[in-house]
Amino acid sequence: MGQENLDTFDARILNLLQQDNRMTADAIAHEIGLSAAAVQKRLKRLRSGNVIESEIAILSPHALGLNLTAVVQVRLSRDSSAELDRFKKRMLKAPEVIQCYYVTGECNFVLLVAMPDMQTYQAFSKRYFIDDDGVAQFVTSVIMERVKSHGSIEIPT
């Protein structure tokens, strides 16, 4: 299902859900001028068409004691498929990794990681980067302030 299949009502539903995914079909219907049944039908279609990939809660790292968040750029020693897959699997299993992107450019991966403190990050970087012969280099940028992280995509209506 692509954007060409989305109408103004779909766009408005998606924009509202990105603000608050706990909105009921009744509340959405009231907001956009459709019946609750029509909203439910559209939501089902948007979910089954993978326009809505997932519905998650955004947690506060600080409330959970994760006071250090960092962006880490990782360059692998080799660009082989096996090495890329091996690193991807390691990152999928690492609970400290919030997001992992395979990218083009100077590095192979960009990670967003969260942990309690610098000492914990040092242990993490030793385990996943320094002691990994498949990692040629990594660069860490510690996040000083989270300015925008909701990740919503504005759908034109």
For each residue, the residues with C-beta under 8 A, 3 or more apart:
1: 5 6 45 46 49 50 51
2: 5 6
3: 6 155
4:
5: 1 2 49
6: 1 2 3 10 11 14 51 155
7: 10 11
8: 11 12 157
9: 12 13 32 34 38 42
10: 6 7 13 14 42 46 51 155
11: 6 7 8 14 15 155 156 157
12: 8 9 15 16 31 32 155 157
13: 9 10 16 17 28 32 39 42 43 46
14: 6 10 11 17 18 46 51 52 153 155
15: 11 12 18 19 152 154 155 157
16: 12 13 19 20 23 28 31 32
17: 13 14 20 21 23 28 52 55
18: 14 15 21 150 152 153
19: 15 16 23 152
20: 16 17 23
21: 17 18 55 56
22:
23: 16 17 19 20 27 28 31
24: 27 28 36
25: 28 29 36 37 39 40 43
26: 29 30 36
27: 23 24 30 31
28: 13 16 17 23 24 25 31 32 34 36 39
29: 25 26 32 33 34 35 36 38 39
30: 26 27
31: 12 16 23 27 28
32: 9 12 13 16 28 29 39
33: 29
34: 9 28 29 38 39 42
35: 29 38 39
36: 24 25 26 28 29 39 40
37: 25 40 41
38: 9 29 34 35 41 42
39: 13 25 28 29 32 34 35 36 42 43
40: 25 36 37 43 44
41: 37 38 44 45
42: 9 10 13 34 38 39 45 46
43: 13 25 39 40 46 47 52
44: 40 41 47 48
45: 1 41 42 48 49
46: 1 10 13 14 42 43 49 51 52
47: 43 44 50 51 52
48: 44 45
49: 1 5 45 46
50: 1 47 53
51: 1 6 10 14 46 47
52: 14 17 43 46 47 55
53: 50
54:
55: 17 21 52
56: 21
57:
58: 149 150
59: 63 64
60: 63 64
61: 64 66 67 69 114 146
62: 65 66 67
63: 59 60
64: 59 60 61
65: 62 116
66: 61 62 69 114 115 116
67: 61 62 116 117
68: 114 115 116 117 118 120 121 142
69: 61 66 98 112 113 114 142 143 146
70: 112 113 114 121 140 141 142 143
71: 110 111 112 140 141 143
72: 110 111 112 113 125 129 138 139 140 141
73: 106 107 109 110 111 138 139 141
74: 87 107 108 109 110 111 129 135 137 138
75: 106 107 108 135 136 137 138
76: 79 83 84 87 108 109 134 135 136
77: 83 133 134 135 136
78: 83 134
79: 76 83 84 108
80: 83 84
81: 84 85
82: 85 86
83: 76 77 78 79 80 86 87 134
84: 76 79 80 81 87 88 102 108
85: 81 82 88 89
86: 82 83 89 90 134
87: 74 76 83 84 90 91 108 109 134 135
88: 84 85 91 92 100 102
89: 85 86 92 93
90: 86 87 93 94 128 132
91: 87 88 94 97 100 109 111 128
92: 88 89 97 100
93: 89 90
94: 90 91 97 113 124 128
95:
96: 113 114 115 120 124
97: 91 92 94 100 111 112 113
98: 69 112 113 114
99: 111 112
100: 88 91 92 97 109 110 111 112
101: 109 110 111
102: 84 88 108 109
103: 107 108 109 110
104:
105:
106: 73 75
107: 73 74 75 103 110 137 139
108: 74 75 76 79 84 87 102 103
109: 73 74 76 87 91 100 101 102 103
110: 71 72 73 74 100 101 103 107
111: 71 72 73 74 91 97 99 100 101
112: 69 70 71 72 97 98 99 100
113: 69 70 72 94 96 97 98 121 124
114: 61 66 68 69 70 96 98
115: 66 68 96 120 121 124
116: 65 66 67 68 120
117: 67 68 120 121
118: 68 121 122
119: 122 123
120: 68 96 115 116 117 123 124
121: 68 70 113 115 117 118 124 125 140
122: 118 119 125 126
123: 119 120 126 127
124: 94 96 113 115 120 121 127 128
125: 72 121 122 128 129 130 138 140
126: 122 123 129 130 131
127: 123 124 130 131
128: 90 91 94 124 125 131 132 135
129: 72 74 125 126 132 135 138
130: 125 126 127 135
131: 126 127 128
132: 90 128 129 135
133: 77
134: 76 77 78 83 86 87
135: 74 75 76 77 87 128 129 130 132 138
136: 75 76 77
137: 74 75 107
138: 72 73 74 75 125 129 135
139: 72 73 107
140: 70 71 72 121 125
141: 70 71 72 73
142: 68 69 70
143: 69 70 71 146
144:
145:
146: 61 69 143 149
147:
148:
149: 58 146
150: 18 58
151:
152: 15 18 19
153: 14 18
154: 15
155: 3 6 10 11 12 14 15
156: 11
157: 8 11 12 15
